[in-house]
């Protein structure tokens, strides 16, 4: 594949290393200093784009890829209030878009465990649930996109929880997410169900960015030749 790599920070460089190992070509490495590569004439030369940038730039970047009619794999978090806008254009114009809050295979399996546990806990009123996420100090959004995904999975299945909040909360209907920023920390997510007599805790800990980067390249390989809106559940056959 010829890849337009939009975002060339630590994650972009990790994606580049794995893509090159697998025999792909990085056609463009787009950052703040060479945004001219986001023009339609440049992007059309790529087979697809992998987009890991910032909440402020992701929406425009994805629209530019749609303008060039190339598939987009996006892992930028913190902009999901605009996700439906992207989905609507994707459906209307038959584009190709795959978004994941986390591309790690382990995290996506963790998502499925979280859903099943939450469904079991809906009837167990004695258990309360809290979450914690730990990331490096350069992460711009809090809570993390992965933590939000985990929280929304719980809210969909546990009727006594109505919304998540970032920080401490004493309200029974609120799902508390505590965010910690410390180095080095590629990412740890913990969901704890506590009762007066015991706790049940599930945790995913990333040891490096390689798992996220490898999953993003796998998603890019899988999406080739497809049209529509996809997630890592489709890539991993978890749907």
N, C-alpha and C positions, 0 to 999 in steps of 0.2 A: 504494500500500500504506500501511496504518497500522502503523508500526513502534514496538515497545517497544525502546528502546535501553538495554540493561543494561550499565552501565559507561560513564562519561562523562569519561574521561581524554583524553589526546591522540589515541588511536586512535578513541575514541567520537566526538570532535568532528570528526575527519576523515571518518568514516563519515556523520555528520550532514550535513556540507557537500555530499557527493556525492549522498546520498539526496534532499536538498532540490532540488539541481540537476536531478535526474531526475524531479521532480514528486511525490515521495513525502511522506508526512506523518510526522513524529516525534511519536507520541502521548505517550510518556513518555521522560524522560531519567533513568534510575535510577542513583543513586550512594549513598554511605554516609549521606547526609542525608535521603533520601526512600525508604527501602526498603519503605514501605507500598505502593508501586506494584507490588511483587512479589506482592501478594495476588491470589488467583484472580479476584475481581470486577473488578480493574483490568486484568489481563493478558488476560482474555477479550475485551476491547474492541479489542485489537490483532489485526492479521492474522498477525503473526509477531514473533519477538524476535531481535535480533542481540546476542550476548553476548560482550563482551570485558572481563573483570574480572580476578580474581586466582586463583591455584591454590587458595586456601583457600575461596573462595566459589562457584566455577564449578559444582561438583556440585549444591549446593542450588539455585542459580539455574535450572539446566536442569530439575531435578525440579519446580520451581514452574511452569515453562512447560508441562511435561507435565501437571501437575495442571489447568492451564487449557486443555489440549488445543490449544495453538498451536505451530506449527513453530518450531524453534530452529536458528539458525545460530551456531555457537560457534567462536571463535578463541583462547580462553584456553589457554595452555600450562602445563605443570608439574603437571597433575593426572591424567595419562593412566593411572595405575594403577587408576583408577576407571572408565575408559572402557567396559569390558565391562559394568559395572553399568548404565550408561546404554543401551548397545546391547540388553541383555537386556530392560529395561523397554520400550524402543522397539518391539522385536519383539512382545513379549507383548501390548501395549496398542495396537498399530498407530499409533504416534506418528510424528512427522516430525523427523528430526535430521540436521544436516549439520555435520561437524567438519572443520577443516583447521588444520594447524600453521602454514600460511602461505597466504593467499588471493591472493597476487600471481600473475598469469598467467605472468609470466616465471619465477618460482620453480617453478611446477608443470611448466613445460616443462623447467626445469633438473633437476627430479626424474627426468624420463624419460631425459634424457641421462646422469644419474648411474647409473641402473639399467643402461642399455646398456653403459656403460663398465665398470661392475663385473662384468657378465657376461663381457665380453671378457677381463678381467684375472684371472678365476678360474684359468685355465690358465697364467698368466704368473707363475711363482713368484718371479721375480727382482724383482718390483715390490712394494714395501710402500706402504701407504696411510695418510695422516694427514689430519685436518680441522682447520680453524680457523674460528671464528665471532666476529664483532665486532658489538657492539650498544652502545647508549647506556647510561649509568650508572644509569638508573632501571629498567632491566629487572631483574625480580625473580628469574628462574630462569636457571640455567646448567647444562649447555649449553642453547641455545635449542631450542624445539620443532622448528624447521626442521632444525637440526643433528642432532637425534635421528632425525628422519625420514630424513635422508640416511644416517646411520650404519646404521640398521636395513635400509635398502635394500641397502647393501653387505654386511651380515652375512648377508642372505638369499641372496646370490649368490656370495660368496667363502668357500669352505669353510675356509680357513686362519685366518680371523678368527672368534672365538667370542663376543666381547662388546666393547662400547665402554667407555671410561673417560674421565672429564673431567680432563684434565691429562696430564702427561708419563708415558709408560710405555715400559719397555724390553722388555716381554713380547711375543713375536712374535705370539701369538694375540689380543692386544688392539688395538683400534682407538682411537687417541688423538684426542681432541677438545680443542683448546685454545680457551678462552673468554677474550675480551678485552672490557673495558668502558671505553668512552671516548666523549666527546661532541665534535661531534655525529656520530652514527652510526646511521642508520635500520636498517642490517643488511647485513653482508657475510658470505658463506659460501664457503669455498674447500675443495675436495677435491684433494689432491695425491697422485699415484702416482709414487713415486721408485724408480729403479734405479741401479746403479753407473754407467750410461752416459747416462741421461737422465731427465727428469721430464715428466709430463703433468699439467697443472693445469686444472681447470675452476672458474670463479668466477662467482657472482652478486652484484652490488652494487646495493642499493636506493638511489635518490637522495632519496626522500621517503617518507612514509607513504601517499601518494596511491594507489600501486599496490596496497597491501594493502587499503585502504579501498574502492577501486573494485571489487576482486574480491569483497569481502564483500557489497556491495550487489548485484552481479551474481548471486552465489549466492542471495541472498534473493529476487531476482526469479525465478530459475529454479525454486526449490523450491516456489513457490506451487501449491497443488492436488495436491501429491504426498504420498505416505505411504511411510515407510521410512527407511533409513539411507543417507546419501550422502556423497560427498567431492567435492573439486574436480575429480577425474578425470571424474566424471559430468557436472558442469557444463560442462567444456571438451571433452567427447567424447573423452577420452583412454583410456577403459576398453578 
